[in-house]
Amino acid sequence: MNYVSKYVYSFASIASIIAYLAIAYFFPRENFIALFGCYSVAFFSFIALCKNESITEKQLFYLGIFFRALFLFGIPFWSQDFYRFIWDGNLVSQGFNPYLNTPNQIINSTSIPNAQELYNKMGVLSAAHYSNYPPINQLLFGISSYLSPNSIFCNALILKLIILVSDIGIYHFGRKILLHLHQNPKKIFLYFLNPLVIIELTANLHFEGVMLFLFTLGIYYFFKEKIIVAALFLALSISTKLLTLLLLPFFFHQLGLKKSSYFYSVILSVVLLTFLPFYSSVLVSNYSKTIGLWFTNFEFNASIYYIIREIGFYVKGYNIIQTIGKFTPFVTLLVFLYFAVFKKNKPSKHLFSNALFALSIYFFISTTVHPWYIINVVFLSLFTRFKFPVFWSYLVILSYFAYSNTPFKENYILLLIEYGLVFTILFYELIVPKNIISNG
């Protein structure tokens, strides 16, 4: 490593550490100016580290671990979802079914540790609805609560360690997939060093990391032609976060009709088995009610949906989310079937590109796009020539401006900047010849 490279490495590393510490321990989510400034420092330091060819993979890997370690000993600060994780985990560890009752229904009758604090801090929306976290999530929540039944801090620390280990797995097997596709293995650091990934997963306890780790294992063994093993890990990924379900059709062209039949049968069987311990007569009803809320009740950081909503206000005079929400699942299904069935998914690079665009369109038409959702398209983009998700992982932080207002209120100018730039970069990458945009 030459003198200039050492300087860039040292400066970018120190700048990232200062920014991460400030985000974790000094600036709350409500202080948007400070938050955005620190995040910008972390993001552009991340770009400088990834662009510096003189920095070794081992150095970048250890940096990624160290950055995550900075967040281990603080309470998650950008999301209150983890209080519901611990609530559900306490129920599971005591042998109760987390899908049967809302926190509102049992707060006065439950004996779980820290019940009142968890209830107060999980938020009104979470307390009023049934759990929407699939069985593998519940298992991990339960293990954490069993190991630390009385401490919210220790509970959060255990969950953070689970996610950190999952990210290491994504690094290891994601790198192997890149090598299999004859691509630069250092592209994995567009995920592993990405500030959005580090902050939203290890720091704020979103389980996209565990889902993507299991998905990565599924992809790895799929390419190794170990179809049953691949199906097992993909099923476990679905049972961690349902989003993986949307990506299943993309394997059809690779397998053909005969192999697909038992591949998908294994996945379905394993998913059903994971739900079996929680089976009750009201499981499907309660679970589907909560999932349906994402289409018909919640609104945050949307793009195309907000345009349609404004047209609805103009034409109907009221918010048409209930109407739009009924059609969104069908539009989503058509989008994914088009990219999975009618587009070429062989060779493998087409599988990733088509999945990336289908999932991106799904987020573009969704009513709710939390920042950590973008991690999924960042991951898929690693195996393609497209970089717009990496830029999106920076711009999506503009959505957090809403939390600096009391009451909560989004800034549509900032959302216009976010999506305007994302669409501009996306169209540029589509229009510019492939040989001009490097594969990395």
DRENDO-1510 file (C-alpha; in Angstrom, 1 decimal, always signed):
<recs>
REC; n; res; u; v; w
REC; 1; MET; +0.0; +0.0; +0.0 .
REC; 2; ASN; +1.5; +3.4; -1.1 .
REC; 3; TYR; +1.6; +6.6; +1.0 .
REC; 4; VAL; -1.6; +8.0; -0.6 .
REC; 5; SER; -3.5; +4.8; -0.1 .
REC; 6; LYS; -2.5; +4.6; +3.5 .
REC; 7; TYR; -3.7; +8.1; +4.0 .
REC; 8; VAL; -7.0; +7.4; +2.4 .
REC; 9; TYR; -7.4; +4.2; +4.4 .
REC; 10; SER; -6.6; +5.9; +7.7 .
REC; 11; PHE; -8.6; +9.1; +7.1 .
REC; 12; ALA; -11.7; +7.2; +5.9 .
REC; 13; SER; -11.5; +4.7; +8.8 .
REC; 14; ILE; -11.2; +7.4; +11.4 .
REC; 15; ALA; -13.9; +9.5; +9.8 .
REC; 16; SER; -16.2; +6.4; +9.8 .
REC; 17; ILE; -15.5; +5.6; +13.5 .
REC; 18; ILE; -16.3; +9.2; +14.6 .
REC; 19; ALA; -19.5; +9.3; +12.5 .
REC; 20; TYR; -20.7; +5.9; +13.8 .
REC; 21; LEU; -20.0; +6.8; +17.4 .
REC; 22; ALA; -21.8; +10.1; +17.0 .
REC; 23; ILE; -24.8; +8.4; +15.4 .
REC; 24; ALA; -24.9; +5.6; +18.1 .
REC; 25; TYR; -24.4; +7.6; +21.2 .
REC; 26; PHE; -24.9; +11.3; +20.7 .
REC; 27; PHE; -27.4; +12.2; +18.1 .
REC; 28; PRO; -31.0; +10.9; +18.3 .
REC; 29; ARG; -33.1; +10.1; +15.3 .
REC; 30; GLU; -35.0; +13.4; +15.8 .
REC; 31; ASN; -31.8; +15.5; +15.2 .
REC; 32; PHE; -32.0; +15.0; +11.5 .
REC; 33; ILE; -29.3; +17.6; +10.5 .
REC; 34; ALA; -26.7; +16.0; +12.7 .
REC; 35; LEU; -27.8; +12.5; +11.7 .
REC; 36; PHE; -27.6; +13.2; +8.0 .
REC; 37; GLY; -24.2; +14.9; +8.3 .
REC; 38; CYS; -22.7; +12.0; +10.2 .
REC; 39; TYR; -24.3; +9.5; +7.8 .
REC; 40; SER; -22.9; +11.4; +4.8 .
REC; 41; VAL; -19.4; +11.2; +6.4 .
REC; 42; ALA; -19.8; +7.4; +6.9 .
REC; 43; PHE; -21.2; +6.9; +3.4 .
REC; 44; PHE; -18.5; +8.8; +1.5 .
REC; 45; SER; -15.8; +7.2; +3.6 .
REC; 46; PHE; -17.3; +3.8; +2.7 .
REC; 47; ILE; -17.1; +4.8; -1.0 .
REC; 48; ALA; -13.4; +5.9; -0.6 .
REC; 49; LEU; -12.6; +2.6; +1.1 .
REC; 50; CYS; -14.3; +0.5; -1.6 .
REC; 51; LYS; -12.7; +2.4; -4.4 .
REC; 52; ASN; -9.1; +2.1; -3.1 .
REC; 53; GLU; -7.7; -0.9; -4.8 .
REC; 54; SER; -4.6; -0.9; -2.6 .
REC; 55; ILE; -6.6; -1.8; +0.5 .
REC; 56; THR; -6.7; -5.6; +1.0 .
REC; 57; GLU; -9.8; -7.7; +1.5 .
REC; 58; LYS; -8.6; -8.7; +5.0 .
REC; 59; GLN; -8.3; -5.0; +6.0 .
REC; 60; LEU; -11.7; -4.2; +4.7 .
REC; 61; PHE; -13.2; -7.3; +6.4 .
REC; 62; TYR; -11.8; -6.4; +9.8 .
REC; 63; LEU; -13.0; -2.8; +9.4 .
REC; 64; GLY; -16.5; -4.1; +8.8 .
REC; 65; ILE; -16.3; -6.2; +12.0 .
REC; 66; PHE; -15.0; -3.2; +14.0 .
REC; 67; PHE; -17.6; -0.8; +12.7 .
REC; 68; ARG; -20.3; -3.2; +13.8 .
REC; 69; ALA; -18.7; -3.7; +17.2 .
REC; 70; LEU; -19.0; +0.0; +17.8 .
REC; 71; PHE; -22.8; -0.5; +18.0 .
REC; 72; LEU; -22.9; -3.6; +20.2 .
REC; 73; PHE; -23.3; -1.9; +23.5 .
REC; 74; GLY; -26.0; +0.6; +22.8 .
REC; 75; ILE; -29.8; +0.3; +22.6 .
REC; 76; PRO; -31.1; +0.5; +19.1 .
REC; 77; PHE; -31.9; +4.1; +18.2 .
REC; 78; TRP; -33.6; +4.4; +14.8 .
REC; 79; SER; -36.3; +1.9; +15.4 .
REC; 80; GLN; -38.5; +0.7; +18.3 .
REC; 81; ASP; -39.3; -2.7; +16.6 .
REC; 82; PHE; -36.8; -4.5; +18.9 .
REC; 83; TYR; -39.1; -4.0; +21.9 .
REC; 84; ARG; -41.7; -6.1; +20.1 .
REC; 85; PHE; -39.0; -8.7; +19.3 .
REC; 86; ILE; -38.2; -9.0; +23.0 .
REC; 87; TRP; -41.9; -9.1; +23.9 .
REC; 88; ASP; -42.5; -12.0; +21.4 .
REC; 89; GLY; -39.3; -13.7; +22.6 .
REC; 90; ASN; -40.5; -13.6; +26.2 .
REC; 91; LEU; -43.8; -15.2; +25.2 .
REC; 92; VAL; -42.0; -17.9; +23.2 .
REC; 93; SER; -39.5; -18.7; +25.9 .
REC; 94; GLN; -42.4; -19.1; +28.4 .
REC; 95; GLY; -44.2; -21.5; +26.0 .
REC; 96; PHE; -46.9; -19.1; +24.8 .
REC; 97; ASN; -47.9; -18.6; +21.2 .
REC; 98; PRO; -47.0; -15.0; +20.0 .
REC; 99; TYR; -49.5; -15.1; +17.2 .
REC; 100; LEU; -52.7; -15.5; +19.3 .
REC; 101; ASN; -52.9; -12.2; +21.1 .
REC; 102; THR; -52.0; -8.5; +20.6 .
REC; 103; PRO; -50.0; -6.9; +23.4 .
REC; 104; ASN; -53.1; -4.7; +24.0 .
REC; 105; GLN; -55.1; -7.8; +24.8 .
REC; 106; ILE; -52.7; -9.3; +27.3 .
REC; 107; ILE; -50.8; -6.4; +28.9 .
REC; 108; ASN; -52.8; -6.6; +32.1 .
REC; 109; SER; -52.6; -10.4; +32.4 .
REC; 110; THR; -49.1; -11.3; +31.3 .
REC; 111; SER; -46.2; -12.2; +33.6 .
REC; 112; ILE; -43.4; -11.7; +31.1 .
REC; 113; PRO; -40.4; -9.7; +32.3 .
REC; 114; ASN; -40.3; -6.0; +31.7 .
REC; 115; ALA; -43.8; -6.2; +30.2 .
REC; 116; GLN; -44.9; -2.7; +30.9 .
REC; 117; GLU; -41.7; -1.1; +29.6 .
REC; 118; LEU; -41.7; -3.2; +26.5 .
REC; 119; TYR; -45.4; -2.4; +25.9 .
REC; 120; ASN; -44.9; +1.3; +26.4 .
REC; 121; LYS; -41.8; +1.5; +24.1 .
REC; 122; MET; -42.9; -0.8; +21.2 .
REC; 123; GLY; -45.4; +1.9; +20.0 .
REC; 124; VAL; -49.1; +2.1; +19.7 .
REC; 125; LEU; -49.2; +0.5; +16.3 .
REC; 126; SER; -47.2; -2.6; +17.3 .
REC; 127; ALA; -49.2; -3.0; +20.5 .
REC; 128; ALA; -52.5; -3.0; +18.7 .
REC; 129; HIS; -51.6; -5.7; +16.2 .
REC; 130; TYR; -50.8; -9.4; +16.1 .
REC; 131; SER; -47.1; -10.4; +15.5 .
REC; 132; ASN; -46.0; -10.5; +11.9 .
REC; 133; TYR; -42.6; -12.0; +12.5 .
REC; 134; PRO; -42.3; -15.6; +11.0 .
REC; 135; PRO; -41.2; -18.7; +13.0 .
REC; 136; ILE; -37.4; -18.5; +12.6 .
REC; 137; ASN; -37.5; -14.9; +13.8 .
REC; 138; GLN; -39.6; -16.1; +16.8 .
REC; 139; LEU; -37.2; -18.9; +17.5 .
REC; 140; LEU; -34.3; -16.4; +17.6 .
REC; 141; PHE; -36.3; -14.0; +19.8 .
REC; 142; GLY; -37.1; -16.9; +22.1 .
REC; 143; ILE; -33.5; -18.0; +22.4 .
REC; 144; SER; -32.4; -14.5; +23.3 .
REC; 145; SER; -35.1; -14.1; +25.9 .
REC; 146; TYR; -34.3; -17.5; +27.4 .
REC; 147; LEU; -30.6; -16.6; +27.7 .
REC; 148; SER; -31.4; -13.2; +29.2 .
REC; 149; PRO; -35.0; -13.1; +30.5 .
REC; 150; ASN; -34.7; -10.0; +32.7 .
REC; 151; SER; -32.4; -7.6; +30.8 .
REC; 152; ILE; -33.5; -5.6; +27.7 .
REC; 153; PHE; -29.9; -4.6; +27.1 .
REC; 154; CYS; -28.6; -8.1; +27.2 .
REC; 155; ASN; -31.5; -9.3; +25.1 .
REC; 156; ALA; -30.6; -6.7; +22.4 .
REC; 157; LEU; -26.9; -7.6; +22.6 .
REC; 158; ILE; -27.6; -11.3; +21.9 .
REC; 159; LEU; -29.8; -10.4; +18.9 .
REC; 160; LYS; -27.1; -8.0; +17.6 .
REC; 161; LEU; -24.5; -10.8; +17.8 .
REC; 162; ILE; -26.8; -13.1; +15.8 .
REC; 163; ILE; -27.1; -10.5; +13.1 .
REC; 164; LEU; -23.4; -9.7; +13.1 .
REC; 165; VAL; -22.6; -13.4; +12.7 .
REC; 166; SER; -25.1; -13.5; +9.8 .
REC; 167; ASP; -23.4; -10.6; +8.1 .
REC; 168; ILE; -20.1; -12.5; +8.3 .
REC; 169; GLY; -21.8; -15.4; +6.7 .
REC; 170; ILE; -23.1; -13.2; +3.9 .
REC; 171; TYR; -19.6; -11.9; +3.4 .
REC; 172; HIS; -18.1; -15.4; +3.2 .
REC; 173; PHE; -20.7; -17.0; +0.9 .
REC; 174; GLY; -21.5; -13.9; -1.0 .
REC; 175; ARG; -17.8; -13.7; -2.0 .
REC; 176; LYS; -18.0; -17.3; -3.1 .
REC; 177; ILE; -21.0; -16.6; -5.3 .
REC; 178; LEU; -19.2; -13.6; -6.9 .
REC; 179; LEU; -16.2; -15.9; -7.7 .
REC; 180; HIS; -18.6; -18.5; -9.1 .
REC; 181; LEU; -20.0; -15.8; -11.4 .
REC; 182; HIS; -16.4; -14.7; -12.4 .
REC; 183; GLN; -16.9; -11.3; -10.8 .
REC; 184; ASN; -14.6; -9.2; -8.6 .
REC; 185; PRO; -15.0; -10.7; -5.0 .
REC; 186; LYS; -14.3; -7.2; -3.5 .
REC; 187; LYS; -17.8; -6.2; -4.7 .
REC; 188; ILE; -19.0; -7.9; -1.5 .
REC; 189; PHE; -17.8; -4.8; +0.4 .
REC; 190; LEU; -20.6; -2.7; -1.2 .
REC; 191; TYR; -22.7; -4.7; +1.2 .
REC; 192; PHE; -20.4; -5.5; +4.1 .
REC; 193; LEU; -19.1; -1.9; +4.6 .
REC; 194; ASN; -22.3; -0.1; +3.6 .
REC; 195; PRO; -23.4; +2.2; +6.4 .
REC; 196; LEU; -27.1; +1.4; +5.9 .
REC; 197; VAL; -26.4; -2.3; +6.4 .
REC; 198; ILE; -24.2; -1.7; +9.5 .
REC; 199; ILE; -26.6; +0.8; +11.1 .
REC; 200; GLU; -30.0; -0.8; +10.3 .
REC; 201; LEU; -28.9; -4.4; +10.9 .
REC; 202; THR; -26.4; -4.8; +13.7 .
REC; 203; ALA; -27.2; -1.4; +15.3 .
REC; 204; ASN; -31.0; -1.3; +14.9 .
REC; 205; LEU; -31.8; -5.1; +14.9 .
REC; 206; HIS; -33.6; -5.6; +11.7 .
REC; 207; PHE; -33.5; -9.2; +10.7 .
REC; 208; GLU; -33.0; -8.7; +6.9 .
REC; 209; GLY; -29.4; -9.8; +7.7 .
REC; 210; VAL; -30.5; -13.2; +8.9 .
REC; 211; MET; -32.9; -13.6; +6.1 .
REC; 212; LEU; -30.2; -12.7; +3.5 .
REC; 213; PHE; -27.7; -15.0; +5.1 .
REC; 214; LEU; -30.0; -17.9; +4.7 .
REC; 215; PHE; -30.9; -16.8; +1.2 .
REC; 216; THR; -27.2; -16.5; +0.4 .
REC; 217; LEU; -26.6; -20.1; +1.6 .
REC; 218; GLY; -29.6; -21.2; -0.6 .
REC; 219; ILE; -28.1; -19.5; -3.6 .
REC; 220; TYR; -24.6; -20.9; -2.9 .
REC; 221; TYR; -25.9; -24.5; -2.7 .
REC; 222; PHE; -28.2; -23.9; -5.7 .
REC; 223; PHE; -25.1; -23.1; -7.8 .
REC; 224; LYS; -23.4; -26.1; -6.3 .
REC; 225; GLU; -26.3; -28.1; -7.7 .
REC; 226; LYS; -27.3; -29.3; -4.2 .
REC; 227; ILE; -30.9; -28.6; -4.8 .
REC; 228; ILE; -32.4; -30.1; -1.6 .
REC; 229; VAL; -30.0; -28.3; +0.6 .
REC; 230; ALA; -30.6; -25.0; -1.3 .
REC; 231; ALA; -34.4; -25.5; -0.9 .
REC; 232; LEU; -33.9; -26.0; +2.8 .
REC; 233; PHE; -32.1; -22.7; +3.3 .
REC; 234; LEU; -34.4; -20.8; +1.1 .
REC; 235; ALA; -37.4; -22.1; +3.1 .
REC; 236; LEU; -35.6; -21.0; +6.4 .
REC; 237; SER; -35.1; -17.6; +4.8 .
REC; 238; ILE; -38.8; -17.3; +4.1 .
REC; 239; SER; -39.5; -18.4; +7.6 .
REC; 240; THR; -37.3; -15.5; +8.8 .
REC; 241; LYS; -38.7; -12.8; +6.5 .
REC; 242; LEU; -41.5; -13.5; +3.9 .
REC; 243; LEU; -39.8; -11.3; +1.3 .
REC; 244; THR; -37.8; -14.3; +0.0 .
REC; 245; LEU; -41.1; -15.8; -1.3 .
REC; 246; LEU; -41.1; -13.2; -4.0 .
REC; 247; LEU; -37.8; -14.4; -5.4 .
REC; 248; LEU; -38.7; -18.1; -5.7 .
REC; 249; PRO; -40.0; -17.9; -9.2 .
REC; 250; PHE; -36.6; -16.9; -10.5 .
REC; 251; PHE; -35.2; -20.4; -10.0 .
REC; 252; PHE; -37.7; -22.0; -12.4 .
REC; 253; HIS; -35.8; -21.4; -15.7 .
REC; 254; GLN; -32.6; -22.7; -14.1 .
REC; 255; LEU; -34.3; -26.0; -12.9 .
REC; 256; GLY; -36.8; -26.8; -15.5 .
REC; 257; LEU; -40.3; -28.3; -14.8 .
REC; 258; LYS; -39.3; -31.7; -13.3 .
REC; 259; LYS; -36.6; -30.4; -10.8 .
REC; 260; SER; -38.7; -27.4; -10.0 .
REC; 261; SER; -41.6; -29.6; -8.8 .
REC; 262; TYR; -39.6; -31.2; -5.9 .
REC; 263; PHE; -37.5; -28.1; -5.3 .
REC; 264; TYR; -40.6; -26.0; -4.5 .
REC; 265; SER; -42.3; -28.9; -2.7 .
REC; 266; VAL; -39.4; -29.1; -0.3 .
REC; 267; ILE; -39.5; -25.4; +0.3 .
REC; 268; LEU; -43.3; -25.4; +0.9 .
REC; 269; SER; -43.0; -28.4; +3.3 .
REC; 270; VAL; -40.2; -26.9; +5.3 .
REC; 271; VAL; -42.0; -23.6; +5.6 .
REC; 272; LEU; -45.1; -25.3; +6.8 .
REC; 273; LEU; -43.1; -27.4; +9.3 .
REC; 274; THR; -41.6; -24.2; +10.8 .
REC; 275; PHE; -45.1; -22.8; +11.4 .
REC; 276; LEU; -46.4; -26.1; +12.8 .
REC; 277; PRO; -45.4; -25.4; +16.5 .
REC; 278; PHE; -47.4; -22.2; +16.4 .
REC; 279; TYR; -50.5; -23.7; +14.7 .
REC; 280; SER; -53.9; -22.8; +16.0 .
REC; 281; SER; -57.3; -22.3; +14.4 .
REC; 282; VAL; -56.8; -18.5; +14.3 .
REC; 283; LEU; -53.1; -18.4; +13.2 .
REC; 284; VAL; -53.8; -17.8; +9.5 .
REC; 285; SER; -56.5; -15.2; +10.2 .
REC; 286; ASN; -54.4; -13.2; +12.7 .
REC; 287; TYR; -51.2; -13.4; +10.6 .
REC; 288; SER; -52.9; -12.3; +7.4 .
REC; 289; LYS; -54.6; -9.4; +9.1 .
REC; 290; THR; -51.2; -8.0; +10.2 .
REC; 291; ILE; -49.6; -8.6; +6.8 .
REC; 292; GLY; -52.5; -6.9; +5.1 .
REC; 293; LEU; -51.9; -3.7; +7.0 .
REC; 294; TRP; -48.7; -3.1; +5.0 .
REC; 295; PHE; -50.8; -2.7; +1.9 .
REC; 296; THR; -53.8; -0.9; +3.2 .
REC; 297; ASN; -52.9; +1.2; +6.3 .
REC; 298; PHE; -49.3; +2.2; +6.5 .
REC; 299; GLU; -47.6; +4.9; +4.5 .
REC; 300; PHE; -43.9; +5.9; +4.6 .
REC; 301; ASN; -41.2; +6.9; +2.1 .
REC; 302; ALA; -43.3; +5.9; -0.9 .
REC; 303; SER; -42.7; +7.1; -4.5 .
REC; 304; ILE; -45.1; +6.1; -7.2 .
REC; 305; TYR; -47.8; +5.3; -4.7 .
REC; 306; TYR; -47.8; +8.9; -3.4 .
REC; 307; ILE; -48.3; +10.2; -6.9 .
REC; 308; ILE; -51.3; +7.8; -7.4 .
REC; 309; ARG; -52.6; +8.9; -4.0 .
REC; 310; GLU; -52.5; +12.6; -4.9 .
REC; 311; ILE; -54.5; +11.8; -8.1 .
REC; 312; GLY; -56.9; +9.9; -5.9 .
REC; 313; PHE; -57.3; +13.0; -3.6 .
REC; 314; TYR; -58.0; +15.1; -6.7 .
REC; 315; VAL; -60.5; +12.7; -8.3 .
REC; 316; LYS; -62.2; +11.2; -5.2 .
REC; 317; GLY; -61.5; +13.7; -2.5 .
REC; 318; TYR; -60.1; +11.2; +0.0 .
REC; 319; ASN; -57.1; +8.9; +0.6 .
REC; 320; ILE; -57.6; +5.8; -1.7 .
REC; 321; ILE; -55.0; +3.6; +0.1 .
REC; 322; GLN; -57.7; +1.0; +0.8 .
REC; 323; THR; -58.5; +0.7; -2.9 .
REC; 324; ILE; -54.8; +0.8; -4.0 .
REC; 325; GLY; -53.9; -1.7; -1.3 .
REC; 326; LYS; -56.3; -4.3; -2.7 .
REC; 327; PHE; -54.6; -4.1; -6.2 .
REC; 328; THR; -51.0; -3.8; -5.1 .
REC; 329; PRO; -50.5; -7.6; -4.3 .
REC; 330; PHE; -51.8; -8.5; -7.7 .
REC; 331; VAL; -49.6; -6.0; -9.5 .
REC; 332; THR; -46.7; -7.3; -7.5 .
REC; 333; LEU; -47.4; -10.8; -8.5 .
REC; 334; LEU; -47.7; -9.9; -12.2 .
REC; 335; VAL; -44.4; -8.0; -12.0 .
REC; 336; PHE; -42.5; -10.9; -10.5 .
REC; 337; LEU; -44.0; -13.4; -12.8 .
REC; 338; TYR; -43.1; -11.3; -15.8 .
REC; 339; PHE; -39.4; -11.0; -14.8 .
REC; 340; ALA; -39.3; -14.6; -13.6 .
REC; 341; VAL; -41.2; -16.4; -16.4 .
REC; 342; PHE; -41.1; -14.2; -19.5 .
REC; 343; LYS; -37.5; -12.9; -19.1 .
REC; 344; LYS; -34.4; -14.9; -19.5 .
REC; 345; ASN; -33.0; -16.1; -16.2 .
REC; 346; LYS; -30.1; -18.1; -17.7 .
REC; 347; PRO; -27.2; -17.6; -17.3 .
REC; 348; SER; -27.2; -16.8; -13.6 .
REC; 349; LYS; -26.3; -13.1; -14.0 .
REC; 350; HIS; -29.8; -12.6; -15.6 .
REC; 351; LEU; -31.4; -14.2; -12.6 .
REC; 352; PHE; -29.9; -11.5; -10.3 .
REC; 353; SER; -30.7; -8.6; -12.7 .
REC; 354; ASN; -34.3; -9.6; -13.2 .
REC; 355; ALA; -34.8; -10.2; -9.5 .
REC; 356; LEU; -33.2; -6.8; -8.7 .
REC; 357; PHE; -35.6; -5.0; -11.1 .
REC; 358; ALA; -38.7; -6.9; -9.9 .
REC; 359; LEU; -37.9; -6.2; -6.3 .
REC; 360; SER; -37.1; -2.5; -7.0 .
REC; 361; ILE; -40.4; -2.1; -8.8 .
REC; 362; TYR; -42.2; -3.7; -5.9 .
REC; 363; PHE; -40.6; -1.0; -3.6 .
REC; 364; PHE; -41.4; +1.7; -6.1 .
REC; 365; ILE; -45.1; +0.9; -6.0 .
REC; 366; SER; -45.3; +0.1; -2.2 .
REC; 367; THR; -47.1; +2.3; +0.3 .
REC; 368; THR; -44.3; +1.8; +2.8 .
REC; 369; VAL; -40.5; +1.6; +2.2 .
REC; 370; HIS; -38.5; +1.7; +5.4 .
REC; 371; PRO; -34.8; +2.4; +4.9 .
REC; 372; TRP; -33.7; -1.1; +5.9 .
REC; 373; TYR; -35.8; -2.6; +3.0 .
REC; 374; ILE; -33.3; -1.2; +0.6 .
REC; 375; ILE; -30.6; -3.5; +1.9 .
REC; 376; ASN; -32.3; -6.3; -0.1 .
REC; 377; VAL; -31.8; -4.6; -3.4 .
REC; 378; VAL; -28.2; -3.6; -2.4 .
REC; 379; PHE; -27.5; -7.3; -1.9 .
REC; 380; LEU; -29.0; -8.3; -5.2 .
REC; 381; SER; -27.1; -5.6; -7.0 .
REC; 382; LEU; -23.7; -7.1; -6.0 .
REC; 383; PHE; -24.1; -9.7; -8.7 .
REC; 384; THR; -25.1; -7.3; -11.4 .
REC; 385; ARG; -23.7; -4.3; -13.2 .
REC; 386; PHE; -26.1; -1.9; -11.5 .
REC; 387; LYS; -25.1; +0.5; -8.7 .
REC; 388; PHE; -28.3; +2.5; -8.2 .
REC; 389; PRO; -29.2; +0.6; -5.0 .
REC; 390; VAL; -25.9; +1.6; -3.5 .
REC; 391; PHE; -26.8; +5.3; -4.1 .
REC; 392; TRP; -30.3; +4.6; -2.9 .
REC; 393; SER; -28.8; +3.3; +0.4 .
REC; 394; TYR; -27.5; +6.8; +0.9 .
REC; 395; LEU; -30.5; +8.8; -0.3 .
REC; 396; VAL; -33.0; +6.8; +1.7 .
REC; 397; ILE; -31.8; +8.4; +4.9 .
REC; 398; LEU; -33.6; +11.6; +3.7 .
REC; 399; SER; -36.8; +9.8; +4.8 .
REC; 400; TYR; -35.8; +10.0; +8.4 .
REC; 401; PHE; -36.5; +13.7; +8.3 .
REC; 402; ALA; -40.1; +12.8; +9.2 .
REC; 403; TYR; -39.0; +11.8; +12.7 .
REC; 404; SER; -37.6; +15.3; +13.4 .
REC; 405; ASN; -41.2; +16.7; +13.3 .
REC; 406; THR; -43.7; +16.6; +16.1 .
REC; 407; PRO; -46.1; +15.2; +15.1 .
REC; 408; PHE; -44.5; +12.9; +12.6 .
REC; 409; LYS; -44.6; +14.4; +9.1 .
REC; 410; GLU; -42.8; +13.6; +5.9 .
REC; 411; ASN; -41.1; +16.2; +3.7 .
REC; 412; TYR; -42.2; +15.6; +0.1 .
REC; 413; ILE; -39.4; +17.8; -1.3 .
REC; 414; LEU; -36.8; +15.5; +0.3 .
REC; 415; LEU; -38.7; +12.5; -1.0 .
REC; 416; LEU; -38.7; +14.0; -4.5 .
REC; 417; ILE; -34.9; +14.5; -4.2 .
REC; 418; GLU; -34.5; +10.9; -3.0 .
REC; 419; TYR; -36.5; +9.2; -5.7 .
REC; 420; GLY; -35.6; +11.8; -8.4 .
REC; 421; LEU; -31.9; +10.9; -8.0 .
REC; 422; VAL; -32.6; +7.2; -7.7 .
REC; 423; PHE; -34.6; +7.1; -10.9 .
REC; 424; THR; -32.0; +9.3; -12.7 .
REC; 425; ILE; -29.2; +7.0; -11.8 .
REC; 426; LEU; -31.3; +3.9; -12.7 .
REC; 427; PHE; -32.2; +5.3; -16.1 .
REC; 428; TYR; -28.6; +6.3; -16.7 .
REC; 429; GLU; -27.4; +2.8; -16.0 .
REC; 430; LEU; -30.1; +1.4; -18.3 .
REC; 431; ILE; -29.2; +3.7; -21.2 .
REC; 432; VAL; -25.4; +3.9; -21.0 .
REC; 433; PRO; -23.8; +0.9; -22.8 .
REC; 434; LYS; -22.8; -2.0; -20.6 .
REC; 435; ASN; -19.1; -1.7; -21.4 .
REC; 436; ILE; -19.0; +1.8; -20.0 .
REC; 437; ILE; -20.4; +0.9; -16.6 .
REC; 438; SER; -17.8; -1.4; -15.0 .
REC; 439; ASN; -18.8; -4.7; -13.5 .
REC; 440; GLY; -16.4; -3.9; -10.6 .
</recs>
